[in-house]
Amino acid sequence: MNGILVLVVVVALIGLGFAAQAAIIRSRRRHWMTLRLDEDQRQAIAEDFRLFARLPIPIRDELEGLMHVFMAEKSFEACGGLESVTDHMQRVISAQACLLLVRRKHDFYRNLRSILLYPSAYKAKNEHGGEDVRLGESWHSGSVILAWESVISNGRNDEDGHHVTLHEFAHQLDQVDGAADGVPELSGVGSYREWSMVFGKAFASFQHKLEKGRRTVIDPYGATNPAEFFAVATETFYEKPDQLREHYPQVYQQLCLYYQVDPTEWDDATLS
């Protein structure tokens, strides 16, 4: 009986420890969410991430708070000869990654621990034992890998539908439940049913168009599998929202519901 009592006490103490730690994290996050960038930092980010300049002020303010949480909690590591990950690099990547979180219920990419940054395209072993040249990767084990050259070249062109950071962090959202299947965490059973129907139909149509040699607003890489279709559709959603809405209206609607924003409304916004 005494042994059971001791076990109960130990479990209770462990539970109190976890609760206390969670309370500390929440308190820190509330503080970081109140922090903002200065005008020089905003202008510097806008140069390398043009979409940032188009954000309505309420969304930008929320994004800046999210960026401070992200930079405080995640580790940035220089790789492949990159001398260091500067504060500006961290801010640009954080702005791009956290854009996918604004207005949404989330847990700050809870599985992510580190961002590994290469200066440019890098080589990595593929599943067949050979090497591929890559611009980015997302690992469900807690890391995102990015090539800085692509981060800024994609960020400076906000209308081509290509954005490596948005792509890889969409994968992070997809991988939260452990499966990279093109279905991120949604709000309920009905949401999953609607998402699967819309994205399944769109993916099949997309593949059929490519087989017929027809061009589409979504990059052909999205035909690889449903996970890549979701990641590429996310890039298109933020960079070519009008075209995506025109050609894939149901997909666009699902992404609006998921990301809780409508990028077509940002066209007239300017950094101020």
N, C-alpha and C positions, 0 to 999 in steps of 0.2 A: 504493500500500500504506500509506504514511504517512497519507494522507487517511482511509482506512478505520480505521486505528488511532486517530486523533484522534476520529473519530465515535464509536467504541466507548467511548472514555474519557469523552466528553461525555455520552453516554447513561447510562453507569454513574454519573457524578456526579449527573445529574438524578435517577436512580433513588434514589441514596443520600439526596438532598435530600428527596424525597417521603417516604421511609421515616423519616427523622429527624423531619419535620413530623408524620407520623402518630403517631410515638411520643410526641411532645410533647402532642398532642391527647389521646391515651389516658391519659397521666399526669395531665393536668389534669382529665379527666372522672372518673378514679378519685378524685381529691381532692374534686371537687364532689359526687360521689355519697355522700360521707361526711357532708355537711353536713345539718343539720336546722333546722326552724323552732322558734321559741320558742312558749310557750303562748299569748301574746297574738296572735301571727301566726296560729296555728292557729284560735283562736276567731274571729278576724276573717274568715278564709277560709270557715269553716263557716257564717257568717251569710250570705254571698253565694254559697256553693256547698254546699248542705245535704248533698249526697251525700258530701262529704268527711268529714263527721262519722260516717258509717256504715261507713267503711272499717276492716277489721281492721288492727290495729297493724302487722303485718309488711308489708302492702300500703301502708299510709300511710307507713311509713319509706322504702320503696323510692321511692314517689311523691315524697317530699320531696327525695330525692337527685336524681331526674330533673328536678324543678323547678329546682334550682340549675344543672344543666347547661344546661337550656333558657334560663333567664334570662341566663346568661353568654354563650351562643352566638348567640342571636337578638336582632334589633333590634326595639324597640317604638317606634312613631311615632304621635304625636297628629295627628289630621286633623279637618277640618270644624268648626273652632272649639274643639275640645277643647284646653284650656290645656296639659295635660301628661298623660303616662301615669305615674301614681304607682306607688310600689313595691307598694302593695296591689293595684292593678289588674294589675300584672305577675304577682303571685303567684296571684291568682284565675285568670287566663287560663292560666298555666303549669300550675296544678293540674288544670284541666279538660282541657287539651290532652294532658298527660302521663299522665292516667288511661288513655288508649288504648295506652300503651306498657308499663305495668307487667306483669311476668311474661313479657314477649315478647322474642324476639330482634329487634332493631331497630337503626337507626342515627340515632336522635334527629331524625327528619324531615329527612333529609339534603338534600333539595332546597329546604327552607324557609330563607329568610334574614330575613324581616321580618313583623311583625304590625302592620297599620295599624288604628288604633282611632278610630272616630267616637263622638261623644257619644250619638247615637241613630240611628234609621233615616236612611239617606242615599239620594241619587239617583245612578244610574249609567246610562250609555248601554247599550242593549241591542243585539242583533245586527241589529235592523231600523232602527237610527238614532234610535229614541225613547229615553225615559228610564223606568227602573223605580225604585220605592222598594225598597230592600234592607236586610236585617239582617246579611248576611254573604256573603262570597265566598271561594273558594279558587282560587288561580292556580297552575297547574303551573310557572310561571316563577319561583316562589319567594316568594310572598306570600299571607297570609291577611288578609282584611278583616273586622272585626267592629264591631257597634254595642254600645257598653258598656251601654246601657240594657237591651238584650236579653240580654246576657251575664249580668247580675245578676238580671233578672226570671226568666229560665229557670233560673238556678242556685238561686234561692230556692224554686222549686217543683220538687221532685225526683220528682214522680209524674205529671206531665202528658204525658210523652213528647216534650216540645219542649226542645231544647237546641242553640242556634246554634253554640256552640264545639265540642261533640262532633260536630255535623253537618259543619262545615267541616273539622275535622281528620280526620274519616273520609275526606273527599274527598282530603286530602293523602296519606293512606295508599293510597288507590285510585290516585292519580296518580304514585306513585313510579316506575312503569315507563313513564310518559309518556302513558298512555291512561286516560281517565276512563270505565271500562266496568263498574264494579261488581265487579271482580275484583282485589283487592289481591294483593300478593306472598304466595304460599303456600309450603309446605315441599316440595312435590314434585308429580309428574305426577298421581298418584292423588288428591292433595288438590284439584288444579284440576278434575279430572273430577267429583269428588263435589260440590264447591262449585257448579260450573256446573249440575249436575243439580238440586240442591236449590234454589238461588236462581232458576234459570230456571222451574222448576215453581211456586215460590211467587209469583214476580212475575206470571206468567200468571194464577194463581188470584186474586191480589190485584186485578189489573185487572178480572177478570170480576166479582168481588164489588162493586167500585165501580160498574161499568156497570149492575148490578142494583139499585143504590141501597142496598146493605148497608153498615153501619158496620163498621170493622175497628179493631184495636188499633193498627195502623200508620197514621200520618198519610197522607191521600190524596195529598199532594205526592210521596210515594214512587212513585206510578204514572207520573211524568214519564218516567223512563227507568231502566235498571238501575243507573246510578251513583247516582241519587237514592234508589232503593230501598235500596241498601246503606247510604247515609248516614242515612236515616230509620230503617232497622232498627237501626242502631247507637244512635241516640238512644233508641229503644224498649227495646233490650237493657239499657241502664243505668238507665233510669227506670221501665220497666214490665216487669221481667224475668219475673215470675210470669205475667202475661197473655200475653207473647210466647211463653213456653214452652208455655202451654196451647193457644194458637191456631196457632202455627207451630213445633212442636217440633223439626223438622229444621233450620229456620233458626236456632233458638236453639242447637242443638247445634253447628252450624257456627261460630257466633259465639263460643261458649265455647272451641272448639278454636283459633280464630284469636286471640282476645284473651287466652286462657289464664286467664280468671277466670270465676266463676259468681256474678253479682250477687245471685241468690236467697239466697246464703249470708251476705249482709251485713246482713240485716234486723235482727238483734239486736245489731249492733255499735254502739258509741257512742264519741264523742270523749272521750279520757281522757289 
